[in-house]
Amino acid sequence: MVDADQARNPPVIVVGVTGGIAAYKSVTLVRELVRRGADVTVIPTASALRFVGVATWEAISRNPVQPGLFDGVAEVRHVALGQRADLVVIAPATAHALAQLAGGFAADLLGTTVLASKAPLLVAPAMHTEMWDNPAVQHNVATLSDRGVHLIGPITGELTGGDSGVGRMAEPLDIAERAFGLLGDQSWSGRRVLISAGGTREAIDPVRFIGNRSTGVMGVALARAAIQRGASVTLVHAHLEVPLPAGVVGISAGTAAQMRDAMVSHAPDSDVIIMAAAVADWVPETVSDTKIAKRDIGETWAPVLVRAPDILAELGAVKGPGQLLVGFAAETASKASEREASARAKLASKNADVILLNTVGEAVGFGDVETAVTIFFNASPQSLLVEGTKTSIAERLVEALQDR
């Protein structure tokens, strides 16, 4: 959909396409950017045109394509494009393209346009795994990241030649979403955000486990909302029923102990920490190496459980100056006063800055459903009631945390 502001003043996006097989996917990217209201100009390199021709780019973007540096003599084309652009996207970015960007080379229209533009730059690398892992490529990626270039992907998947691994270009719709996020509110730019999501699973034996109904929707929505405002996000996740959002650094942590280790390890380097995961409170004392047969259990079974680590409390105990700690309180009490008292007690005892209270039950509060949460702040006796989907609630929370 195109909103009224975009219809009047469409954002100008320059899409650079370099010579990889993923250039075919960039056709979908350009179509999506145009569909969402952007004025898109495509700059394909000479090698990119061997995969997708000028006629296709012009038809999809609805703008002329002049791939040569000296094709438009009526104006200094690379300067004009660079000055007009609200955003520059390069997708795919080959290993060669990354080297040129890192080195500041101006060998073609794309390179000169990037140098002439002050707009944010979003780069979607795509190459074989061995090339991506090469130290020279990683050095170039680090150089670009240090300069403030936004990177998305690569992701793991099937690659050219039938093999698979890290190196596949991020999906076009994810790149488009990230692009429009960069065009919006970037008030979290420079913030490092650590988020936990999903439900832990504690093994009893190789087949059985103790788990919960968490889908991970809220944690993933929070990660996406923070990314869209410019934050760098690390998402430590247990079991998820939704895909990871593009742009996050994902760390798998399936058990309470694994999640504790990952969160404590990454916390010192984070400005904002959000514990949205549903972590087990109790875990089996011992885990059987083999499946426990029913005949060995009998009619009743009472496995011994021990307390799991209290991750939020541990993070609160070591919270650094200026660090923001956010927790969740899932409550089932029927009386609102009891739920609020429990949430406020948790806010104080865990040394958290913010607690989100949500009511849960067998069919309440799980998945991306319409729900309501109450946000409590340690510095204020007031609370904030937010209603809507978890996606909209995540956006409201990120907004509420902006000045804290």
Secondary structure, DSSP 8 states (H G I E B T S, - for coil): ---HHHHHS--EEEEEE-SSTTHHHHHHHHHHHHHTT-EEEEEE-TTGGGTS-HHHHHHHHSS----STTS-TTTTHHHHHHHH-SEEEEEEE-HHHHHHHHHT--SSHHHHHHHH--S-EEEEE---HHHHHSHHHHHHHHHHHHTT-EE---EEEE-TTS-EEEEE---HHHHHHHHHHHHS--TTTT-EEEEEESB--EESSSS-EE-----SHHHHHHHHHHHHTT-EEEEEESB-SS---TT-EEEE--SHHHHHHHHHHHGGG-SEEEE-SB--SEEESS--SS---HHHH-S-----EEE---HHHHHHHT--TT-EEEEEEEE--SSHHHHHHHHHHHHHHTT-SEEEEEE-BTTBS-SS--EEEEEEETT-S-EEEEEE-HHHHHHHHHHHHTT-
